[in-house]
Amino acid sequence: MNPQSLPKIVRFLGTDDCLDSTCPHCGATGRYIHRFVVEDGRTLAAMSGCAKLFPTSRVAIEEQRLRKKAADRAKRGWKLNRSDLDALAAIEQFFAGAIDERFALSRIDSAKRSNQMRFR
């Protein structure tokens, strides 16, 4: 399938660790299957390599980054800092329809700047 004809990912739902499974998108064998929602509301799945071919909204990319960061920190018994929690809250408000994408992205960028300033 041509990458230009693939639907845009608007939200990642999760990643499943399935040994010796096949990609729902292309049939290749692999391990990690990403589940996601596309623009038209369908829930699709694809292995890591195929999921990279799909165009992805910036909000979805940031949500995936923050959820992975939260899971990594939870393994160590830590929590996300306030800036990252604010960014996640903005993402949840965006998906609930309370705020628009531009405002959500501005809050995400603000949280990233705050984290960068803190670790200089």
N, C-alpha and C positions, 0 to 999 in steps of 0.2 A: 504494500500500500504506500502511496506517495505521502511523505511527511506533510506536504502542503494541504492534503485533503483530510488529515486527521483532525478530530475535534479538539478544542482547547480544554485542558484540565483546569477546573476551577477549585477543586478541593481534593486533597489526599485523605483517604479514610484509614489507611493503615498498610502495613507490610506484613505478609505472612511468610514464615520460614518453612518451606516445604521441600524436603530433600527429594531429589530425583523426580521433580514434577515437570510439567510442560507448560509453556507460555500460552495463556488463553488467547493472546493476540496473534502469534505466528506459529506456535507449535514447537518451538525450540525447547530443548531440555535445559534445566537450570535449577535454582534454589529459591530465590526471593521473588515473591509475587506482590506487586503494588496494586492496591485497590484505590480507585479514584472516581470522582464525579466529573463529568464533562459538561460543557455549556448547555446542552439540550436536556440535562437532568438525568441522563442515563448513568448507571454505575458500571464501570468497566474495570478490567484488570489486565495487567501486562507485567512481564518480567522486567528487571531493571534496565536492560539494554533497550527494550522496546519503549518503555515509559519515557526514556530520554528523548525519543523521537517526537513525542507529542508536544505541541506548544503548551506552555504552562503559564497561568496567571501569576503575577508577582506575589499576590496575597497567599496563594497556595504554596509557593516556594518558601515564603517566610514562615508560614504555619508549620510546614514540615520541618524546617530548621529548628524552630523553637520547641516543637514536640520531641524531636530527637535530643535536643539539649536538655530538656526536662527529664527524659528517661535516663540519660547518662548521669545526670546529677542525682536522680532518685536512687540509682544503684549504689552511690557513695553515701547516701543518707543526707544529701543536701537538697535545698530547694532553689528554685529560680529567684533571681533578684527582682526587686520591685519594677525596674524598667522592663524586663522581659515579661513579667506578669501583666503589666499595662499593655504591652504589645499584643499578648495573647487575648486579653480582654477586648481590645479593639478589633481583632480578627473575628472573635465570636460575635461581637456587635454587628460587624459587617455581614456575616453570614445570616444573622437574624433579621437583617434589613433595617437596623436602627441607624446606621451611618453609611455614607457612601464610600466607594473605594478610595477616592482621593484623600478623604479625611483619615481612613484607616491606615493608608500608606504613610501619611504624614506622622501619625503616632508611632508607627513601626520605625520609621527613620529617626524620629526623636529618641526612641529607646536605644537604637543602635549607636547614635552619637553619644548618648549618656554613658553607655558601656565603654565606648572607646576613650572618652575623657577620663573615666575612672581608672582605666588600666594603662595610662600613659606613663 
